[in-house]
Amino acid sequence: MPHLNETVYFIINPVAGNEESLKIWKKAKEILKSKAVPHEVFFTREKGHALRLTKEILSGTNQDTRVIAVG
């Protein structure tokens, strides 16, 4: 579990699994809110976008970073 002051990054493919990933994300989002976990969310738009987002996130920090893919 991350420290409560660490931002957790989520990359969501909104069309994965016939949009099942969005259902999963909605549940996860509620849990994160209830636990006051700082997080940022990115939605992919096309093939290869998740990789570009990950590189962008990681290039912006020199700390250990959690990036979680949904979908």
CYANA upper distance limits for C-alpha pairs under 8 A (distance plus 0.5 A):
  2 PRO  CA      6 GLU  CA      6.83
  2 PRO  CA      8 VAL  CA      8.23
  4 LEU  CA     36 ALA  CA      8.06
  4 LEU  CA     37 VAL  CA      6.25
  4 LEU  CA     38 PRO  CA      7.56
  5 ASN  CA     37 VAL  CA      7.92
  5 ASN  CA     38 PRO  CA      7.13
  6 GLU  CA     37 VAL  CA      8.38
  6 GLU  CA     38 PRO  CA      7.01
  7 THR  CA     37 VAL  CA      7.85
  7 THR  CA     38 PRO  CA      5.28
  7 THR  CA     39 HIS  CA      5.31
  7 THR  CA     40 GLU  CA      7.50
  7 THR  CA     65 THR  CA      8.32
  7 THR  CA     66 ARG  CA      8.22
  8 VAL  CA     37 VAL  CA      8.24
  8 VAL  CA     38 PRO  CA      6.89
  8 VAL  CA     39 HIS  CA      5.07
  8 VAL  CA     40 GLU  CA      6.96
  8 VAL  CA     65 THR  CA      7.68
  8 VAL  CA     66 ARG  CA      5.83
  8 VAL  CA     67 VAL  CA      6.82
  8 VAL  CA     68 ILE  CA      8.14
  9 TYR  CA     39 HIS  CA      6.10
  9 TYR  CA     40 GLU  CA      5.44
  9 TYR  CA     41 VAL  CA      6.48
  9 TYR  CA     42 PHE  CA      8.31
  9 TYR  CA     65 THR  CA      8.46
  9 TYR  CA     66 ARG  CA      6.62
  9 TYR  CA     67 VAL  CA      5.19
  9 TYR  CA     68 ILE  CA      6.64
 10 PHE  CA     39 HIS  CA      7.89
 10 PHE  CA     40 GLU  CA      6.74
 10 PHE  CA     41 VAL  CA      5.33
 10 PHE  CA     42 PHE  CA      6.66
 10 PHE  CA     67 VAL  CA      6.22
 10 PHE  CA     68 ILE  CA      5.28
 10 PHE  CA     69 ALA  CA      6.34
 10 PHE  CA     70 VAL  CA      7.66
 11 ILE  CA     41 VAL  CA      6.53
 11 ILE  CA     42 PHE  CA      5.32
 11 ILE  CA     43 PHE  CA      6.24
 11 ILE  CA     44 THR  CA      7.44
 11 ILE  CA     50 ALA  CA      7.11
 11 ILE  CA     53 LEU  CA      8.24
 11 ILE  CA     67 VAL  CA      7.75
 11 ILE  CA     68 ILE  CA      6.68
 11 ILE  CA     69 ALA  CA      5.33
 11 ILE  CA     70 VAL  CA      6.66
 12 ILE  CA     21 SER  CA      7.66
 12 ILE  CA     22 LEU  CA      8.17
 12 ILE  CA     25 TRP  CA      8.14
 12 ILE  CA     41 VAL  CA      7.92
 12 ILE  CA     42 PHE  CA      6.66
 12 ILE  CA     43 PHE  CA      5.28
 12 ILE  CA     44 THR  CA      6.64
 12 ILE  CA     69 ALA  CA      6.42
 12 ILE  CA     70 VAL  CA      5.22
 12 ILE  CA     71 GLY  CA      6.54
 13 ASN  CA     21 SER  CA      7.32
 13 ASN  CA     22 LEU  CA      8.46
 13 ASN  CA     43 PHE  CA      6.36
 13 ASN  CA     44 THR  CA      5.67
 13 ASN  CA     45 ARG  CA      8.14
 13 ASN  CA     69 ALA  CA      8.40
 13 ASN  CA     70 VAL  CA      6.83
 13 ASN  CA     71 GLY  CA      5.59
 14 PRO  CA     19 GLU  CA      6.21
 14 PRO  CA     21 SER  CA      6.57
 14 PRO  CA     22 LEU  CA      6.13
 14 PRO  CA     43 PHE  CA      7.07
 14 PRO  CA     44 THR  CA      7.53
 14 PRO  CA     71 GLY  CA      7.74
 15 VAL  CA     19 GLU  CA      4.96
 15 VAL  CA     20 GLU  CA      8.09
 15 VAL  CA     21 SER  CA      7.63
 15 VAL  CA     22 LEU  CA      8.26
 15 VAL  CA     71 GLY  CA      8.33
 16 ALA  CA     20 GLU  CA      6.99
 16 ALA  CA     21 SER  CA      6.29
 16 ALA  CA     71 GLY  CA      5.53
 17 GLY  CA     21 SER  CA      6.85
 17 GLY  CA     71 GLY  CA      7.46
 19 GLU  CA     23 LYS  CA      7.64
 20 GLU  CA     24 ILE  CA      6.93
 20 GLU  CA     71 GLY  CA      8.38
 21 SER  CA     25 TRP  CA      6.55
 21 SER  CA     70 VAL  CA      6.49
 21 SER  CA     71 GLY  CA      5.54
 22 LEU  CA     26 LYS  CA      6.62
 23 LYS  CA     27 LYS  CA      7.05
 24 ILE  CA     28 ALA  CA      6.74
 24 ILE  CA     70 VAL  CA      8.30
 25 TRP  CA     29 LYS  CA      6.37
 25 TRP  CA     70 VAL  CA      7.63
 26 LYS  CA     30 GLU  CA      6.96
 27 LYS  CA     31 ILE  CA      7.09
 28 ALA  CA     32 LEU  CA      6.69
 29 LYS  CA     33 LYS  CA      6.65
 30 GLU  CA     34 SER  CA      6.63
 31 ILE  CA     35 LYS  CA      6.71
 32 LEU  CA     36 ALA  CA      6.40
 32 LEU  CA     37 VAL  CA      5.66
 32 LEU  CA     38 PRO  CA      8.18
 32 LEU  CA     39 HIS  CA      8.38
 33 LYS  CA     37 VAL  CA      6.88
 42 PHE  CA     53 LEU  CA      8.21
 44 THR  CA     49 HIS  CA      6.07
 44 THR  CA     50 ALA  CA      6.37
 45 ARG  CA     49 HIS  CA      6.89
 48 GLY  CA     52 ARG  CA      7.08
 49 HIS  CA     53 LEU  CA      6.61
 50 ALA  CA     54 THR  CA      6.59
 51 LEU  CA     55 LYS  CA      6.73
 52 ARG  CA     56 GLU  CA      6.66
 53 LEU  CA     57 ILE  CA      6.63
 54 THR  CA     58 LEU  CA      6.63
 54 THR  CA     67 VAL  CA      7.75
 55 LYS  CA     59 SER  CA      6.43
 56 GLU  CA     60 GLY  CA      6.94
 57 ILE  CA     61 THR  CA      7.71
 58 LEU  CA     62 ASN  CA      8.11
 58 LEU  CA     65 THR  CA      7.64
 61 THR  CA     65 THR  CA      8.30
